[in-house]
């Protein structure tokens, strides 16, 4: 019993260390391979292991003239790859540790090899550091120093090796099963784990960039505590009249277009219902394909199509000229801000209607067919079946998508409005996402655009929980 309790405790520690080491791979501040200030401050261990050119990007002149030894940076690159490989092997150990005894014993072996592999990579980094110290030229130009991340990785590697060895000793007398087996609940968790890792890397890790909203950011310059300005940009947003006018205008455009989208969100459901009711199979497939294809066309191509149809020399003006109905030069229908919100709604519906209907078609396929058979026996017609069976069966799906749309009421996207924007309609077409792009990329105001984007994300999360609470209160159902 004591052995079993000790083994479980050690596995908990090892799993936590493995998760920590995976997360540390993507944090530049604890990159053990950054032995000198001449290596980009924003490089993580993972980037150091896959991008050699980025590792030496700021050392081009020194390397070309032979002032520093490039071999040391090759060693850093290879060592970073070895450490990442060791972390991957340790992840296998963590996954197998939730299985039966045979899985645990094999996992301990992977843990030992993974820890040893990390130790080899760290030894390579230490060797490169000693070589730089030994070379007078390298020492003067690079000022090498071991980072705190190096010692943290050493501690994790040593703990992983020792923990795996202890587990081997504790479990050596335990009976080993004939086959590898993991409980169903853990199998599901392990299947979800890669997606959780991707979610962390691409959705949560970038939130580290929010710190730009609290500093005096300058492109290309590392962020330090000397740049910290607190809530200056938040105060600026509230006090600056010009920014206030811009935000009010942009929010008006954003909320108006989102409101139009929400008010027409039922169209995709209605389209799916009528599409399913088409009895001619080939014609139904043709319509579905024809309406789904635009979703895979980029907004640049959509604008090219719009330009070919509605520009001064486009199809509409050419047709009017051929019919003798055009006096003088043709009109450019893409210019001007007349009904621009309706135009954007129309192009968005044309592009996304067929794709949005797919989820409703799948929901219709899940409705119990016995309900339709019973309705037929009772003498119900096609429209009665649609109204009393199909439509109620889709309501739960519709409300879930509606809740998500409400949560994303400030997220209109940027591509559509970016390609259709011009000097005559920019006041009416600029939505919040496009405004953030303009202030951050075009005007170089990274701190302000980061701050606005951060507030937008926080408001969206708040709206999601509010809409979910309202749904639970009104309908008795929620998505969270």
Buried (B, 14 or more C-beta within 10 A) or exposed (E): EEEEEEBEEBBEEBBEBBBEBBBBBBBBEBBBBBBBEBBBBEBBBBBBBBBBEBBBEBBEEBEEEEBBBEEBBBBBBBBBBBBBBBBBBBBBBBBBBBBBBBBBBBBBBBBBBBBBBBBBBBBBBBBBBEBBBEBEEBEEBBEBEBBEBBEBBBEBBBBBBBBBBBBBEBBEEBEEBEEEEBEEEBEEBBEEEEEEBEEEBEEEBEEEBEBBBBBBBEEEEEBEEEBEBEEBBBEBBEEBEEBEEBBEBBBEBBBBBBEBBEEBBEEBBBBBBEBBBBEEEEEBEEBBEEBBEBBEEEBEEBBEBBBEBBBBEBEBBBEBBEEEEBEEEBBBBBBBBEEBBEBBBEBBBBBBBBBBBBBBBEBBEEBEEEBBEEBEEEEBEEEEBBEEBBBEBBBEBBBBBBBEBBBBBBBBEBBBBBBBBEEBBBEBBBBBBBBBBBBBEEEEBBBBBBBBBBBBBEBBEEBBEEBBEEBEEEEEEBBE
